[in-house]
């Protein structure tokens, strides 16, 4: 019974028909038409030349959604930050335009953060192709994007920062996850967080996180706060097991326990973990086991109520070998509860496309609630049949 598949049709709380398919490791495979996922292809008028140019969203106080992404105007040597706006919850988008430009510089991997009425957009400014002189910069707005201040330099560590990934707030501290390329060992990366009492003041570097089993080390970290106030770091690696790694900190990233391997299948690709407004945790990543970057599909989202001690998984977007699902921006939860994120979609040749995923968080939780009730009911039926 290790490879069983059970399927049945029933209705959810809103009287919508759904199909539940239960497999090993609590993975469901559902198509987009169950109302959990709204998937928009190629929403960017400017295509993406390089696959690290993620799409990150922020919801302004007036409910407008701003989407930011990188666009290589000159191949892998220079690029700009682009933006476009939706005024109806992500259903329709206006025209794209350049948000940030520095002649001869590569601006890439934008990510967003909002606190009350102030919204921030951060990005990495790469001066040259050696990745040895990178700076994290930001602009901010206090009027829902009518005007912007900046850019300002927020962090630089000996010229070796590869990219800032995301920002979270824990108690009175802001934590920014960062990874960088080791100068001594090229193509080997280490991750850490920088900490500050203000987004606009001095940042203090925490301890490095390294995965020695991984030839490329620990890269593209994603962080969240657990219920016991520890910080969890989810790590991309290139180990033969094809699993993700994790590390924990009890002092807001000043130090970390040695990273350990998880049982979460993953290729050598980016993933995100995110604490939702109701305390639930979600994970977005490529749900396959591979020690390299192929293949980056299917995309999956997992939901957990116990700090990822257990998680329930739905495969949400599946592609073919010529349609890889690459890196994504930071997850943004809207006021209506939905989660929105932009990601790169490689269709067999450059340039990549910018796609958008909108996840109905309440329906996501509802699916797993229904699955749990079905599993219990089926278990009772099988027990009775066995007795008879």
C-alpha positions in Angstrom: 0.0 0.0 0.0 3.0 2.3 -0.2 2.0 3.7 -3.7 -1.7 3.8 -3.3 -3.8 6.6 -4.9 -7.3 7.3 -3.7 -9.6 9.7 -5.5 -13.1 11.0 -4.9 -15.3 13.9 -5.8 -17.0 16.0 -3.1 -18.0 19.6 -2.5 -16.1 22.2 -0.4 -17.5 24.7 2.1 -18.5 27.0 -0.7 -20.3 24.2 -2.6 -17.7 23.9 -5.3 -16.9 20.5 -6.7 -13.4 19.3 -5.9 -11.3 16.2 -6.4 -9.1 14.9 -3.7 -6.2 12.7 -4.7 -4.2 11.3 -1.8 -0.7 9.9 -2.4 2.4 9.1 -0.4 3.9 11.9 1.6 0.5 13.8 1.7 0.9 15.3 -1.8 -2.1 16.3 -3.8 -2.1 17.0 -7.5 -4.7 19.5 -8.5 -5.3 21.5 -11.6 -5.8 25.3 -11.5 -9.6 25.2 -12.0 -10.3 24.2 -8.4 -10.1 27.8 -7.4 -6.9 27.6 -5.4 -4.6 29.0 -8.0 -4.9 31.8 -10.5 -2.0 31.6 -12.9 -1.2 34.4 -15.3 1.3 33.8 -18.0 3.7 36.4 -19.5 2.2 39.4 -17.7 5.5 41.4 -18.2 5.7 43.4 -21.5 9.4 43.4 -20.9 10.8 39.9 -21.1 13.5 38.6 -18.8 16.8 37.6 -20.2 18.4 36.2 -17.1 16.7 33.7 -14.9 17.6 35.4 -11.5 15.3 38.3 -12.2 12.5 37.5 -9.8 9.1 39.2 -9.6 8.1 40.6 -6.2 4.9 42.3 -5.2 3.8 44.8 -2.6 0.2 45.9 -1.7 0.0 49.6 -1.1 -2.2 51.1 1.6 -4.7 52.1 -1.2 -4.8 48.4 -2.2 -2.9 48.9 -5.5 -0.5 46.1 -6.1 3.0 46.9 -7.5 5.0 44.2 -9.2 8.8 44.7 -9.6 11.2 42.6 -11.6 14.6 42.8 -13.3 15.1 43.0 -17.1 18.4 42.5 -18.8 18.7 45.2 -21.4 22.2 44.1 -22.3 22.3 40.3 -21.8 24.1 39.3 -18.6 26.0 42.6 -18.2 23.5 45.3 -17.4 19.8 45.6 -16.5 17.1 47.7 -15.0 14.3 47.2 -12.4 10.9 47.4 -14.0 7.5 47.8 -12.4 3.8 47.6 -13.3 0.6 48.2 -11.3 -2.7 46.4 -10.7 -5.6 48.3 -9.3 -8.0 45.4 -9.1 -6.3 42.8 -6.9 -4.0 41.4 -9.6 -6.6 40.6 -12.3 -5.4 43.3 -14.7 -2.1 45.1 -15.0 -1.1 48.4 -16.5 1.9 49.1 -18.7 5.4 48.3 -17.5 8.0 51.0 -17.1 11.6 51.4 -15.8 11.7 51.9 -12.0 15.5 52.0 -11.4 18.4 52.3 -13.9 22.1 52.9 -13.5 24.2 53.0 -16.7 26.5 50.0 -17.0 25.1 48.4 -13.8 23.1 45.2 -13.5 20.1 45.8 -11.2 18.4 42.5 -10.3 16.5 40.4 -7.8 14.1 43.0 -6.4 12.1 42.2 -3.2 9.6 44.2 -1.2 8.6 45.0 2.3 5.8 47.2 3.7 5.3 48.5 7.2 2.1 50.5 7.8 2.1 53.3 5.2 5.7 52.9 4.1 6.6 50.5 1.3 10.1 49.6 0.4 11.7 48.0 -2.8 15.2 46.5 -2.4 17.5 45.2 -5.1 21.0 44.2 -5.8 23.3 46.6 -7.7 26.1 44.7 -9.5 28.8 46.9 -10.8 30.7 44.2 -12.7 30.3 40.5 -13.8 32.6 39.2 -11.0 30.0 39.6 -8.3 32.6 41.1 -6.1 31.3 44.6 -5.9 27.6 44.2 -5.1 25.4 46.6 -3.1 21.9 46.3 -1.8 19.9 49.5 -2.4 16.3 50.5 -1.8 13.7 53.2 -2.5 10.6 53.9 -0.4 7.2 55.5 -0.7 4.8 56.8 2.0 2.0 57.7 -0.4 1.1 54.4 -2.2 3.7 55.0 -4.9 2.8 58.6 -6.0 6.3 59.6 -5.1 9.5 57.7 -4.2 12.6 58.5 -2.2 16.0 57.2 -3.0 17.8 55.2 -4.0 19.8 54.6 -0.8 22.5 52.1 -0.1 21.4 49.8 2.7 24.1 47.1 2.9 27.5 46.1 1.5 29.8 43.5 3.0 33.4 43.7 1.7 32.0 43.9 -1.8 30.9 40.2 -1.8 27.2 40.3 -1.4 25.5 38.2 -4.0 21.9 39.2 -3.3 19.4 40.1 -0.6 16.5 37.7 -0.6 13.8 39.0 1.8 13.1 40.9 5.0 11.1 39.8 8.0 10.4 41.6 11.4 10.9 39.8 14.7 10.1 41.7 17.8 12.0 45.0 17.5 14.5 43.7 14.9 14.4 43.6 11.1 16.2 40.6 9.6 17.4 40.5 6.0 18.5 37.2 4.5 21.6 37.4 2.3 24.0 35.1 0.5 27.4 35.8 -1.0 30.1 34.1 -3.0 33.2 33.0 -1.1 36.2 35.0 -2.4 38.6 32.1 -1.5 36.4 29.4 -3.1 34.7 30.7 -6.2 31.1 29.4 -6.9 30.8 28.4 -3.2 28.2 30.4 -1.4 27.4 31.2 2.2 24.2 32.5 3.7 23.5 34.7 6.7 21.1 37.4 8.0 21.8 41.1 8.7 19.9 42.7 11.5 18.9 46.3 12.3 16.4 48.1 14.6 15.5 50.2 11.5 15.2 49.5 7.8 17.1 52.8 7.2 20.0 52.5 9.6 23.1 50.4 10.1 22.8 46.7 9.6 24.8 44.1 11.6 26.0 40.9 10.0 25.2 37.5 11.7 27.1 34.3 11.5 27.6 32.5 8.2 25.6 29.4 7.3 27.4 26.8 5.2 26.5 23.4 3.9 29.7 21.5 3.5 28.0 18.6 1.7 27.0 21.0 -1.1 29.6 21.9 -3.7 28.1 25.4 -4.0 27.4 25.7 -0.3 24.3 27.4 1.1 22.5 29.9 -1.2 19.3 31.7 -1.8 18.1 31.5 1.9 14.5 32.1 2.9 13.7 32.8 6.5 10.7 32.9 8.8 9.9 33.2 12.6 8.7 30.0 14.3 6.2 29.8 17.1 8.9 29.4 19.7 10.6 32.6 18.4 13.5 30.8 16.6 14.4 31.8 13.1 14.3 29.1 10.5 16.4 29.3 7.3 15.4 27.3 4.3 18.4 26.7 2.0 19.1 25.8 -1.6 21.9 23.3 -2.1 23.3 21.0 -4.8 23.6 17.7 -2.8 23.1 14.3 -4.4 20.1 13.5 -2.2 18.0 16.2 -3.9 16.6 17.6 -0.7 16.5 21.0 0.9 18.5 22.0 4.0 17.4 23.9 7.1 19.1 25.8 9.9 17.8 27.4 13.1 18.8 30.4 15.2 17.7 31.2 18.7 19.4 34.7 18.7 17.9 36.4 15.6 20.6 35.1 13.3 23.7 36.1 15.4 24.5 32.3 15.4 23.1 29.2 13.8 23.1 25.5 14.5 24.7 23.3 11.9 22.3 23.0 8.9 20.6 19.6 8.5 19.0 17.9 5.6 15.2 17.9 5.3 13.0 15.3 3.6 11.7 17.9 1.2 12.4 16.9 -2.4 14.0 19.7 -4.4 16.4 20.3 -7.3 19.2 22.8 -7.0 16.7 25.7 -7.2 15.1 28.5 -5.2 12.4 28.0 -2.6 10.4 30.3 -0.3 9.0 29.9 3.2 6.4 32.4 4.6 4.5 33.1 7.8 0.9 34.1 7.0 -1.2 36.6 8.9 -3.1 33.8 10.8 0.2 32.1 11.9 0.1 29.3 9.2 3.3 28.6 7.2 3.5 28.0 3.5 6.4 26.8 1.3 6.7 27.4 -2.4 9.3 25.4 -4.4 10.0 23.0 -7.2 8.8 19.6 -5.9 11.2 17.1 -7.5 14.4 15.3 -6.3 17.6 16.3 -8.2 21.2 17.2 -7.3 21.3 19.8 -10.1 19.1 22.4 -11.6 17.0 20.1 -13.7 14.1 19.7 -13.7 12.5 22.7 -12.0 8.9 21.4 -12.0 6.3 20.8 -10.7 5.9 23.9 -8.6 4.3 23.0 -5.3 2.9 24.8 -2.3 2.9 23.3 1.2 0.9 24.3 4.2 1.9 23.6 7.8 0.4 24.4 11.2 3.4 23.0 13.3 6.5 24.9 12.1 7.1 22.4 9.2 7.3 19.4 11.6 4.7 18.2 9.1 3.4 19.7 5.9 0.7 19.1 3.4 1.6 19.6 -0.3 -0.2 20.5 -3.5 1.5 20.3 -6.9 0.1 23.5 -8.5 1.9 24.0 -11.8 3.5 21.2 -13.9 5.5 21.8 -17.0 7.6 19.8 -19.5 11.3 19.5 -19.9 11.4 22.5 -22.2 9.3 24.6 -19.8 11.3 25.1 -16.6 9.8 27.0 -13.6 12.7 29.0 -12.3 13.1 31.6 -9.5 10.3 33.5 -7.7 10.1 36.7 -5.8 9.1 37.2 -2.2 5.6 36.0 -1.2 3.2 38.8 -0.5 -0.1 38.2 1.4 -2.8 40.7 0.4 -5.4 42.2 2.7 -8.0 39.7 1.3 -5.7 36.8 2.4 -4.6 35.8 -1.0 -0.8 35.2 -1.6 0.8 36.6 -4.7 4.2 36.0 -6.2 5.9 36.6 -9.6 8.3 34.0 -11.1 10.4 33.3 -14.1 9.3 30.8 -16.7 11.9 29.4 -19.0 10.3 28.1 -22.2 13.2 26.4 -23.9 15.1 29.5 -24.9 15.9 33.0 -23.6 14.4 35.4 -23.0 12.4 34.0 -20.0 8.8 35.1 -19.3 7.4 36.7 -16.2 4.4 34.8 -14.8 2.2 35.4 -11.8 0.8 33.0 -9.2 -2.1 34.1 -7.0 -2.9 31.5 -4.2 -6.2 31.5 -2.4 -5.0 30.8 1.1 -8.4 30.0 2.6 -9.1 27.5 -0.1 -5.7 26.0 0.3 -6.4 25.4 4.0 -9.9 24.1 3.1 -8.6 21.5 0.7 -6.4 20.0 3.4 -9.3 20.1 6.0 -11.5 18.2 3.5 -8.6 15.7 2.8 -8.2 15.1 6.5 -11.9 14.4 7.0 -12.0 12.1 3.9 -8.9 10.2 5.2 -10.5 9.6 8.6 -13.8 8.5 7.0 -12.1 6.2 4.6 -10.1 4.7 7.4 -13.3 3.9 9.3 -14.8 2.3 6.2 -11.7 0.2 5.5 -11.7 -0.9 9.2 -15.3 -2.0 9.0 -14.7 -3.8 5.8 -11.7 -5.6 7.3 -13.8 -6.7 10.3 -16.6 -8.0 8.1 
